[in-house]
Amino acid sequence: MKLFISDIIQAKNRIKNHIVETPLVFSDSLSEQLSSKVYFKLENLQKTGSFKARGALSKISTLINQEKSKGVITASSGNHAQAVFYAASLFDTSALVVVPENTAQAKISGIQRFGGEIVQYGASYDEAEEYAEQLAKETGRKFIHAFNDVVTMAGQGTIGSEAMLEKPDFDVILVPVGGGGLLNGIATAAKAINPDVQVIGVQSEASPAWHESFMAGKMVDVTYQASIADGIYGGIHEAPLQLAFSRIAGSILVSEESISQAMKWMATNHRYMIEGSSAVTIAALLQNQVPDIADKNVLCIITGGNVDASLFLKVMNAHQF
């Protein structure tokens, strides 16, 4: 697997009329607390409420007419599903999505806004993906992978190019990581513009497949627990992991408790309701897990805001600052 800045530029040209160029927002309170300059890239304000719209649009925009006539299929914990349905509606093809049985109702409702067919299957993303690939073979639909695809990665990498073109002097970029597609895309774009920038992945302790594999230098088996960060939950693939070794500076794990606290911190300090998978980067900063950032420019990628209202209410009631 190879990914270049030229792939990201081409993706940007394909999707620019269908996405929001999301704002880069300075956090006064977090900057003061950490003696750094901390910024947020707010993909929670993206179409469908998540960065996933970029990757799905990038991939589906390249399909030929024969492929579009048969439709597309994917597996997703929610955000990628919404993105695929949104992209399919723009590029004149039908979509079917397999979601895990525990997918948040807010994401199910979001998916249904864009039409398409939903199948709930399995207890995890991995099980949903396996079933979706089986259905793809049976139906002839094109499988649109959430992260294990260079064209999808290129679309997600447009986040990095936008941020770095607006502010090229970022020293550290913190990126939520599940399968590694977003992480690799952003790192490719960011390091093409500023080779000295450090890109670091952040993952939950409850779903540490990427972190443990990255630290070991190879794919390893891990134990999963329930996680509030469902958007970055589940297993990984070999190709994105191998790609990361040449461009990622490090990996951090954060606790479930710190993720929940970070969600409330964001709502309290910036009035944004973000999902757990977005909050991991803030959690890493609030828990002082990112070393040597004093006086440095730090970017947190806020990946989405599709959090179930009842869950968010529990989070808000659980913590006091």
Phi, psi and chi 1 to 4 in degrees:
 res  aa     phi    psi   chi1   chi2   chi3   chi4
   1 MET       -  129.9  177.9  178.7  -75.8      -
   2 LYS  -129.8  143.2  -63.9 -179.7  179.4 -179.8
   3 LEU  -140.6  128.1  178.8   64.4      -      -
   4 PHE  -123.5  161.9  -56.6  102.0      -      -
   5 ILE   -61.3  -30.2 -173.8   62.6      -      -
   6 SER   -63.2  -34.5   57.1      -      -      -
   7 ASP   -63.9  -38.6  -61.5  -43.3      -      -
   8 ILE   -71.4  -39.2  -66.0  168.7      -      -
   9 ILE   -62.7  -43.1  -66.6  170.3      -      -
  10 GLN   -63.6  -40.9  -68.7  170.3   14.9      -
  11 ALA   -62.1  -43.2      -      -      -      -
  12 LYS   -58.0  -42.3  178.9   67.9  170.4 -179.3
  13 ASN   -65.6  -32.3  -71.8  -26.2      -      -
  14 ARG   -75.4  -33.9  -69.7 -163.8  -54.9  -87.1
  15 ILE  -107.1   -6.1   71.6  176.6      -      -
  16 LYS   -59.2  -28.7   61.7 -176.3  178.6 -177.9
  17 ASN   -82.5   -3.7  -66.7  -30.5      -      -
  18 HIS  -120.9    3.0  -54.2  -63.1      -      -
  19 ILE  -124.4  168.0   61.8  166.4      -      -
  20 VAL   -98.4  132.0  174.7      -      -      -
  21 GLU   -81.1   96.1 -172.0  163.2  -39.2      -
  22 THR   -69.6  152.7   52.7      -      -      -
  23 PRO   -74.7  153.9   24.1  -32.7      -      -
  24 LEU  -104.8  115.6 -160.7   60.5      -      -
  25 VAL  -115.9  130.7  173.1      -      -      -
  26 PHE   -82.2  133.7 -179.2   70.1      -      -
  27 SER  -100.3  102.3  175.6      -      -      -
  28 ASP   -60.9  -47.3  -64.1   87.3      -      -
  29 SER   -66.9  -45.2   56.1      -      -      -
  30 LEU   -71.3  -35.3 -164.4   51.4      -      -
  31 SER   -62.6  -44.7  -63.4      -      -      -
  32 GLU   -64.9  -41.9 -178.6  177.8   -3.9      -
  33 GLN   -62.5  -36.8  179.7  177.0  -26.3      -
  34 LEU  -101.3   -1.3  -61.7  173.6      -      -
  35 SER    56.4   36.1  -60.1      -      -      -
  36 SER  -129.4 -179.4  -55.2      -      -      -
  37 LYS  -114.7  103.0  -60.7  179.1 -179.1   66.5
  38 VAL  -105.8  131.4 -179.7      -      -      -
  39 TYR  -123.8  154.0  -65.8   77.4      -      -
  40 PHE  -117.9  133.9  -59.7  136.1      -      -
  41 LYS   -98.4  110.8  179.7   66.6  167.9  167.2
  42 LEU   -92.0   78.4  -64.1  176.7      -      -
  43 GLU   -75.9   -6.3  -75.6  -65.7  -65.6      -
  44 ASN   -65.7  -15.6   53.9  -54.6      -      -
  45 LEU   -96.1    7.0  -56.9 -179.8      -      -
  46 GLN   -74.5  162.6 -173.2   53.5 -100.5      -
  47 LYS   -51.8  136.9  -62.2  -76.8 -170.7  179.8
  48 THR    68.0    4.6   75.1      -      -      -
  49 GLY    79.3   16.7      -      -      -      -
  50 SER  -160.0  154.3  161.9      -      -      -
  51 PHE   -61.1  -19.4   78.8   97.1      -      -
  52 LYS   -59.3  -23.5  -68.2  -72.9 -170.2  178.7
  53 ALA   -57.7  -35.1      -      -      -      -
  54 ARG   -63.6  -47.2  -63.5  174.9 -175.4  -99.5
  55 GLY   -67.6  -43.1      -      -      -      -
  56 ALA   -65.0  -42.5      -      -      -      -
  57 LEU   -63.0  -41.8  -76.7  163.0      -      -
  58 SER   -59.0  -45.1  177.5      -      -      -
  59 LYS   -73.2  -50.9 -178.6   64.6  177.2 -178.9
  60 ILE   -67.9  -27.6  -67.6  175.9      -      -
  61 SER   -67.3  -15.4   66.3      -      -      -
  62 THR   -95.7   -4.8   64.9      -      -      -
  63 LEU   -69.4  142.6  -60.3 -175.7      -      -
  64 ILE   -82.9  166.3   62.2  174.9      -      -
  65 ASN   -58.4  -37.7  -71.3  -24.6      -      -
  66 GLN   -63.2  -40.4 -177.2  179.4    6.3      -
  67 GLU   -68.0  -41.5  -69.9  171.7  -40.3      -
  68 LYS   -65.9  -31.5  -71.7 -168.5  -71.4 -173.1
  69 SER   -66.6  -25.7   68.7      -      -      -
  70 LYS   -91.0  -16.1  -66.4 -177.9  178.5  179.9
  71 GLY    91.3  174.8      -      -      -      -
  72 VAL  -123.9  161.4  -62.0      -      -      -
  73 ILE  -144.4  150.6 -173.8  170.8      -      -
  74 THR  -152.1  171.5 -165.4      -      -      -
  75 ALA  -121.1  143.6      -      -      -      -
  76 SER  -164.2  152.5  172.4      -      -      -
  77 SER   -83.5   -1.3   62.5      -      -      -
  78 GLY   145.9  -57.6      -      -      -      -
  79 ASN   -66.3  -43.9  -77.0  -26.1      -      -
  80 HIS   -66.0  -34.3  179.6   60.7      -      -
  81 ALA   -61.7  -47.4      -      -      -      -
  82 GLN   -58.3  -41.9  -67.0 -176.1   54.7      -
  83 ALA   -64.4  -41.9      -      -      -      -
  84 VAL   -65.0  -42.8  166.4      -      -      -
  85 PHE   -63.9  -40.8  -80.1  173.2      -      -
  86 TYR   -61.4  -47.8  170.7   62.0      -      -
  87 ALA   -65.9  -40.0      -      -      -      -
  88 ALA   -62.2  -37.9      -      -      -      -
  89 SER   -66.5  -27.8   69.9      -      -      -
  90 LEU   -84.0  -27.9  -66.9  174.9      -      -
  91 PHE  -112.6   25.7  -71.3   94.6      -      -
  92 ASP    57.2   53.1 -165.0   28.0      -      -
  93 THR  -143.9  158.3 -172.8      -      -      -
  94 SER   -90.3  157.5   65.7      -      -      -
  95 ALA  -136.2  143.4      -      -      -      -
  96 LEU  -129.7  137.1 -175.0  152.8      -      -
  97 VAL  -131.3  139.7   61.5      -      -      -
  98 VAL  -105.7  122.1 -179.2      -      -      -
  99 VAL  -117.5  148.2  -59.5      -      -      -
 100 PRO   -60.3  155.3  -22.3   33.5      -      -
 101 GLU   -67.3  -20.2  -66.7  170.4   -7.2      -
 102 ASN   -96.9   16.0   62.0   -8.7      -      -
 103 THR   -61.5  136.9  -60.1      -      -      -
 104 ALA   -59.8  142.3      -      -      -      -
 105 GLN   -61.6  -33.7 -175.7   55.3   47.7      -
 106 ALA   -59.7  -37.3      -      -      -      -
 107 LYS   -76.1  -36.9  -67.5 -178.5  178.5  179.8
 108 ILE   -60.2  -45.4  -65.6  -69.6      -      -
 109 SER   -63.0  -39.5  -61.1      -      -      -
 110 GLY   -64.3  -41.4      -      -      -      -
 111 ILE   -60.3  -44.7  -65.3  167.2      -      -
 112 GLN   -64.8  -23.6  -68.2  171.4  -27.1      -
 113 ARG   -61.1  -29.5  -68.8 -157.0  -45.8  -91.6
 114 PHE  -100.0    7.4  -63.3  101.3      -      -
 115 GLY    77.6 -162.9      -      -      -      -
 116 GLY    86.8  173.9      -      -      -      -
 117 GLU  -108.8  135.0 -177.3 -179.3   -7.5      -
 118 ILE  -116.0  133.5  -59.7  171.3      -      -
 119 VAL  -123.4  126.1  174.3      -      -      -
 120 GLN   -97.3  126.2  -70.6 -174.1  -93.2      -
 121 TYR  -153.9  134.0 -177.0   90.3      -      -
 122 GLY    85.8  162.2      -      -      -      -
 123 ALA   -92.8   -6.7      -      -      -      -
 124 SER  -148.3  169.8   67.5      -      -      -
 125 TYR   -60.4  -41.0  170.9   80.9      -      -
 126 ASP   -58.2  -42.9  -64.3  -19.5      -      -
 127 GLU   -68.9  -38.6  -67.8 -178.8    6.7      -
 128 ALA   -64.9  -40.0      -      -      -      -
 129 GLU   -64.9  -43.7 -179.6 -174.8  -78.9      -
 130 GLU   -60.3  -41.5 -176.9  178.0   -8.5      -
 131 TYR   -69.6  -38.6 -173.5   58.7      -      -
 132 ALA   -64.3  -39.0      -      -      -      -
 133 GLU   -66.2  -35.3  -71.3  177.4  -21.8      -
 134 GLN   -64.0  -45.1  175.9 -173.5  -33.2      -
 135 LEU   -64.9  -34.2  -70.0  178.5      -      -
 136 ALA   -61.0  -42.7      -      -      -      -
 137 LYS   -66.0  -37.5  -66.7  176.2 -177.8  178.0
 138 GLU   -74.2  -33.8  -66.3  173.7   -2.4      -
 139 THR  -103.3  -16.8   63.4      -      -      -
 140 GLY    82.4    4.6      -      -      -      -
 141 ARG   -69.2  151.0  -70.7  178.0  178.4  -90.5
 142 LYS   -81.2  124.7 -179.2   72.9  172.9  179.9
 143 PHE   -79.9  126.4 -174.3   81.3      -      -
 144 ILE  -107.2  100.9  -51.0  -62.3      -      -
 145 HIS   -75.1  145.5 -157.5  -76.6      -      -
 146 ALA   -71.6  -26.1      -      -      -      -
 147 PHE  -150.5  -23.5   58.4   85.7      -      -
 148 ASN   -89.2   58.0 -168.8   32.2      -      -
 149 ASP  -159.4  127.5 -175.5  -74.8      -      -
 150 VAL   -63.2  -38.9  167.8      -      -      -
 151 VAL   -68.6  -39.2 -179.6      -      -      -
 152 THR   -64.3  -46.0  -61.0      -      -      -
 153 MET   -56.6  -40.7  -76.2 -172.5 -168.3      -
 154 ALA   -61.3  -40.9      -      -      -      -
 155 GLY   -63.2  -42.6      -      -      -      -
 156 GLN   -67.6  -29.9  -65.1  165.7   -7.5      -
 157 GLY   -66.7  -16.9      -      -      -      -
 158 THR   -63.3  -21.7   60.1      -      -      -
 159 ILE   -60.9  -45.4  -61.3  168.4      -      -
 160 GLY   -65.4  -41.4      -      -      -      -
 161 SER   -66.5  -40.2   61.7      -      -      -
 162 GLU   -60.0  -48.4  -76.1  178.9   11.5      -
 163 ALA   -64.8  -43.9      -      -      -      -
 164 MET   -74.3  -30.2  -65.7  -60.9  -69.5      -
 165 LEU   -71.2  -30.2  -71.9  172.4      -      -
 166 GLU   -77.2  -37.6 -175.8  171.5  -14.4      -
 167 LYS  -143.7   90.3 -174.3  173.3  176.7   57.7
 168 PRO   -73.0   -8.4  -14.5   28.8      -      -
 169 ASP  -100.3   26.7   59.5  -15.3      -      -
 170 PHE   -64.2  137.1  -80.7  115.6      -      -
 171 ASP   -92.9  -36.2  -60.6  -65.1      -      -
 172 VAL  -137.2  135.5  177.4      -      -      -
 173 ILE  -121.8  124.3  -57.8  177.7      -      -
 174 LEU  -102.2  126.2  -59.7  176.0      -      -
 175 VAL  -127.2  126.1 -175.0      -      -      -
 176 PRO   -60.1  140.1  -22.3   34.5      -      -
 177 VAL  -133.3  129.0   56.0      -      -      -
 178 GLY  -116.6  -76.4      -      -      -      -
 179 GLY   -94.8  -14.3      -      -      -      -
 180 GLY   100.4   -2.1      -      -      -      -
 181 GLY   -66.7  -49.7      -      -      -      -
 182 LEU   -62.2  -44.9  174.6   67.1      -      -
 183 LEU   -58.1  -49.0 -177.3   67.0      -      -
 184 ASN   -66.6  -39.6  -81.7  -50.2      -      -
 185 GLY   -62.8  -47.6      -      -      -      -
 186 ILE   -65.5  -42.1  -72.3  176.9      -      -
 187 ALA   -62.8  -40.6      -      -      -      -
 188 THR   -61.5  -46.2  -60.3      -      -      -
 189 ALA   -67.9  -46.7      -      -      -      -
 190 ALA   -63.9  -43.6      -      -      -      -
 191 LYS   -76.5  -20.6  -65.1 -174.3   77.6   66.1
 192 ALA   -68.9  -31.5      -      -      -      -
 193 ILE   -89.1  -39.6  -63.9  169.7      -      -
 194 ASN  -138.7   96.0  177.2    4.0      -      -
 195 PRO   -61.2  -18.2  -22.8   33.6      -      -
 196 ASP   -86.8  -10.4  -66.3  -32.5      -      -
 197 VAL   -66.9  141.3   67.4      -      -      -
 198 GLN  -100.7  124.9  -70.6 -170.4  -50.4      -
 199 VAL  -108.3  124.9 -178.0      -      -      -
 200 ILE  -125.0  132.8  -61.1  172.1      -      -
 201 GLY   -86.4  146.3      -      -      -      -
 202 VAL  -129.3  131.4 -172.1      -      -      -
 203 GLN  -139.6  159.1 -168.1  166.6   50.3      -
 204 SER   -79.5  144.2  167.9      -      -      -
 205 GLU   -59.7  -25.5  -68.9  176.0   -7.9      -
 206 ALA   -75.5  -19.3      -      -      -      -
 207 SER  -140.5   75.9  178.1      -      -      -
 208 PRO   -97.8   24.7   36.9  -34.5      -      -
 209 ALA   -58.7  -46.7      -      -      -      -
 210 TRP   -64.0  -50.4  175.8  -86.3      -      -
 211 HIS   -58.3  -49.5  173.8   82.0      -      -
 212 GLU   -65.6  -37.6  -62.7  -63.7  -16.4      -
 213 SER   -70.9  -41.3  -63.5      -      -      -
 214 PHE   -62.8  -44.3 -178.4   82.8      -      -
 215 MET   -68.2  -32.2  -61.1  -56.0  -69.3      -
 216 ALA   -81.9  -18.0      -      -      -      -
 217 GLY    79.4   14.7      -      -      -      -
 218 LYS  -164.1  166.0   61.3 -179.3 -179.6  179.1
 219 MET   -66.6  131.1  -62.8  -86.6  -74.6      -
 220 VAL  -132.7  156.2  -62.0      -      -      -
 221 ASP   -84.6  143.0  -67.2  -32.1      -      -
 222 VAL  -133.9  167.3  -60.3      -      -      -
 223 THR  -100.2  131.9  -60.6      -      -      -
 224 TYR  -102.0  146.5  -64.7   99.6      -      -
 225 GLN  -128.3  167.7  -61.1  174.2   -3.3      -
 226 ALA   -60.8  142.2      -      -      -      -
 227 SER  -138.9  141.9  177.2      -      -      -
 228 ILE   -74.5  -17.5 -164.0  171.3      -      -
 229 ALA   -95.0   64.8      -      -      -      -
 230 ASP   -67.6  -23.2   60.2  -48.6      -      -
 231 GLY   -70.4  -16.8      -      -      -      -
 232 ILE  -121.1   33.4   53.4  173.4      -      -
 233 TYR   -98.6  137.3 -167.7   88.0      -      -
 234 GLY   119.3 -173.0      -      -      -      -
 235 GLY   -81.8 -179.9      -      -      -      -
 236 ILE  -130.2  176.2   63.1  174.6      -      -
 237 HIS  -121.8  156.7  -73.2 -105.9      -      -
 238 GLU   -63.8  -43.9 -178.8   73.1   31.8      -
 239 ALA   -63.0  -48.7      -      -      -      -
 240 PRO   -62.7  -34.0  -23.3   34.7      -      -
 241 LEU   -64.2  -47.3  178.8   65.7      -      -
 242 GLN   -62.9  -38.1  -68.4  -61.6  -36.8      -
 243 LEU   -62.3  -35.4 -174.1   62.9      -      -
 244 ALA   -68.0  -29.3      -      -      -      -
 245 PHE   -61.0  -25.0  -68.1  134.9      -      -
 246 SER   -91.1   -5.2   63.8      -      -      -
 247 ARG  -142.1   -6.0   60.0 -160.0   70.0 -169.4
 248 ILE  -104.1  132.7  -54.4  -55.6      -      -
 249 ALA   -83.0  -25.0      -      -      -      -
 250 GLY   179.5 -179.3      -      -      -      -
 251 SER  -144.7  142.7 -179.6      -      -      -
 252 ILE  -130.3  141.1  -66.0  170.9      -      -
 253 LEU  -107.3  139.3  -76.8 -178.7      -      -
 254 VAL  -124.9  153.5  -66.7      -      -      -
 255 SER   -79.5  159.2   69.1      -      -      -
 256 GLU   -60.4  -40.2  -71.8  -66.0  -56.3      -
 257 GLU   -61.6  -42.9  176.9   69.8   10.4      -
 258 SER   -68.2  -31.7   69.8      -      -      -
 259 ILE   -65.8  -46.8  -63.5  169.6      -      -
 260 SER   -59.5  -42.9 -179.9      -      -      -
 261 GLN   -62.6  -38.8  -70.0  174.4  -10.8      -
 262 ALA   -67.7  -35.5      -      -      -      -
 263 MET   -60.5  -45.1  -68.8  170.8   67.7      -
 264 LYS   -68.9  -38.0 -178.0  168.2 -176.6  177.1
 265 TRP   -58.2  -44.6 -176.5   94.8      -      -
 266 MET   -64.1  -42.2 -172.5   62.7  152.0      -
 267 ALA   -65.9  -40.1      -      -      -      -
 268 THR   -71.6  -41.7  -57.6      -      -      -
 269 ASN   -93.4  -28.1  -71.7  -86.6      -      -
 270 HIS  -127.1   -1.4  -71.9  -83.7      -      -
 271 ARG    63.5   31.2  -56.4  -62.3 -174.2  -94.0
 272 TYR  -114.5  132.5  -72.1  115.8      -      -
 273 MET   -91.5  109.6 -172.4  171.4   74.3      -
 274 ILE  -118.6  157.6   62.9  172.7      -      -
 275 GLU   -84.8  165.7   55.2 -165.8   85.9      -
 276 GLY   -58.9  -37.9      -      -      -      -
 277 SER   -66.0  -25.4   54.3      -      -      -
 278 SER   -75.5  -34.3  -69.9      -      -      -
 279 ALA   -77.6   -9.6      -      -      -      -
 280 VAL   -61.7  -34.2  -65.7      -      -      -
 281 THR   -68.1  -40.8   56.4      -      -      -
 282 ILE   -66.3  -39.8  -61.6  172.7      -      -
 283 ALA   -58.5  -42.5      -      -      -      -
 284 ALA   -60.8  -37.9      -      -      -      -
 285 LEU   -74.2  -44.2  -69.0  175.6      -      -
 286 LEU   -63.2  -28.7  -69.5  174.2      -      -
 287 GLN   -93.7    9.2  -61.8  -61.9  -48.6      -
 288 ASN    55.5   42.7  -63.8  -48.8      -      -
 289 GLN   -97.5   -0.5  -69.7 -176.4 -105.7      -
 290 VAL  -107.1  110.3 -172.7      -      -      -
 291 PRO   -78.1  156.1   28.6  -34.2      -      -
 292 ASP    56.6   48.9  -56.6  -38.2      -      -
 293 ILE  -112.0    4.5   57.8  170.5      -      -
 294 ALA   -58.1  130.9      -      -      -      -
 295 ASP    66.6   13.1  -59.4  -42.0      -      -
 296 LYS  -104.7  159.2  -68.5 -174.3  177.5  179.5
 297 ASN   -89.8  118.9  -65.2  -49.0      -      -
 298 VAL  -120.2  132.7 -180.0      -      -      -
 299 LEU  -114.1  126.9  173.8   60.6      -      -
 300 CYS  -104.7  125.3  -68.6      -      -      -
 301 ILE   -84.1  115.4  -53.1  -60.6      -      -
 302 ILE   -95.8  105.0  -53.5  -59.0      -      -
 303 THR   -81.9  -25.8   49.7      -      -      -
 304 GLY  -174.2  165.6      -      -      -      -
 305 GLY  -128.1   19.7      -      -      -      -
 306 ASN   -87.9   71.8  -65.6  -36.4      -      -
 307 VAL  -106.1  139.2   56.5      -      -      -
 308 ASP   -61.3  133.1 -174.7   80.5      -      -
 309 ALA   -61.1  -39.8      -      -      -      -
 310 SER   -67.9  -37.3   60.7      -      -      -
 311 LEU   -66.0  -43.0  172.6   60.9      -      -
 312 PHE   -63.0  -38.4 -174.1   75.5      -      -
 313 LEU   -62.9  -40.6 -175.6   59.8      -      -
 314 LYS   -62.4  -41.1  -69.8  179.4 -177.9  178.0
 315 VAL   -62.7  -44.3  167.8      -      -      -
 316 MET   -64.8  -32.9  -67.3  -61.4  -69.3      -
 317 ASN   -84.0  -12.5  -70.1  -28.5      -      -
 318 ALA   -89.0  -19.9      -      -      -      -
 319 HIS  -126.3  145.9  -57.6  -72.9      -      -
 320 GLN  -121.6  135.7  -61.1  -65.0  -33.0      -
 321 PHE  -113.3      -  -70.1  109.3      -      -
